[in-house]
């Protein structure tokens, strides 16, 4: 039984929501909605966060900018930025944002599963990194990194730095500054 199956068995309404969930690539017409959503979820402080600075420096991979819709209405979004740490290419996940009025319907977790799977389809992607809550992301395959080993361009809580990797030893090997993806 997968994590999704367990969740669905415990919350039948979640299973119903996920059957109506569509995940698609972000389009230009989503830009205003996403900006408003980020403002509502993160406020103006988002511009000072380390993850924002990384996205600002390295951009986002449009192939991994996704939107979840329920009943044809966008409810959640996720983006990924291509990065490199310790000569290993990977992605920084975020921001992940869900409409505050549509939370706990499974859209955010479905987006994380989908975007990580798509990232790992990229042959040179070894890991997906994020700054987030372990209770939320742990069941989705993320584990804490070794404290204070990854250098962000702004302060982060080391306990919130999580990684999912193709190779389990990657967690111990990631060390140093976040830099540009190396082709």
N, C-alpha and C positions, 0 to 999 in steps of 0.2 A: 504494500500500500504506500503510495507516494504521499508527500506532505500535503499536496493539493487534495488528494483523496480523503485524507484524515480531516482536513479543514471542511471539506464539503459534507462529510458525514456528520460532523458536529454542527454545522450551520447550513441547513438545506437552502436557505435564501441565498447564500453565497454561491452555491452550485447553480442556482437559477440565474443569478447575475452574470456569472462567468459564461454561461451558455449564450447570453445576449451580448457579450463583450466582443468588440472588434478592435484589433490592434493594427495600426497602419503607420506609414511614414508621415512625419510632420510635413506640412506644405506651407507655402508663403501665406496662405489665408489663415493659418493658425497663429501667426506671429503676435497679433494684438491680444488674442485670448491668452496665450502663454505668458506674455508680459504681465497682463492683469493678474493671472493666477500666481505668478512668482511674487508679485507685489503683495497679494493677499496672504500668501503662505509664509513669506520670508521677510517682507518689509524692506525698507531702505538699507538695513544692515547687511543685506545679502552681498552688496558690492564690496564689502570689506572682508568677506570670508575667503579663506585659502582656496577653496574649490572654484569660486568665481574668478579669482586671479589666475588660476591655471587655465580656465576656459578662455579668459580674455587673452592670455598669452599664446595658447596653442589652438584656439578655436574648438569647434565641435565637428564630429564626423557626421555629416548629414545622413549617411546610410544607417546611423544608429540613433537618430532623433525620432522618437516614436510618440504616438498619441493613442490613448485608449478611449474608445467611445462606448457608451451604453445607449441603446435606442437611438443611435445616430447622433448623439450629442457628446462632444469631447468632455471627458471627466478627469483625465490624468495625462501627464507628459513626463518623458525622461530624455536625457541627452547624455552623450558620451564624448569625452575628449581623449584623443590619442596622446599617450605619454610614454616615457621611457624611464626606468629606474634600474640601476645596476646592469646596464647594457641589455635589458629585457624590455621588449615592447609590451604595452598593455593599454588599458583604458581607465580613465577616471569616470566613474558613474556619477551623474548628477548634473543638474538637480533633478530629483524625482519629486513631482508635486501632484497632489490630488485635490480636486475641488473640495473645499471644506464641507460642503453640503452633500457630497457623494462619497465620503470616506467609509471605510469598513465594508466595502462592497467587493473587494478583491482586485480592483483595477491596478493599484500600485504594485502589488506583488506579482500580478500577471505581467506587467510591463518589465519588472526587474528580471523575471525568468526569461522573457523573450529577448530582451536586449543583451543579457549575458550569453545566452545561447548563440545569438547572432555574432557577438564579439568573438566567441571561441571558434566560430567558423572561419575567421580570418587566420590564415596559417601562422603568421608571425606574432599573434597575440598570445601572450603567456599568462596574463592575469587581468583581473578587473579589481580596481581599488576604489574605495569610497570612504567618506567620513559620515558615520551614521550610528544608529542604535543597534547594538548586537542582538537584543531580543527580537527586533523586527527582521534584520537581515541574516541572522544566524540560520534560521530554518531555510533560507534561500541559498545556502552554500557558502556564506561568508564567515571568515574567522578573523580574530584579532591578529594584527601583525606584531612583530617584536617591538616593544615600546621604544619610541624616540629614534628609530633607525631610518625612517623615511623623512626627508627634509622638505617641508612645504614652504611656499612663499609667504606664509602668514601663520600665526599660531593656530594649532589645532589641539584638541584633547587627544592625547595618544591612545587612550582607551577606546576611542571611537573610530580609529583607523582600522578598517577591515579589508580583507582581500579574499577573493575567490580565484583559484588558480587551476590550470590544467594539471600541474605537477605539485603535489602536496609539499615538496621541499622548497617551493618558491617562497613561502612565508618566511623561512629562515634566511633566504638569500637576498631578499629585497633590502637594500641599504643604500642611502645616499639621497642626493637631490632629485626632484622630479624634473625631467628635461623633455626635450622634443623627441617624438617617435623617430626612430632611425630606420630608414628604408634600406 
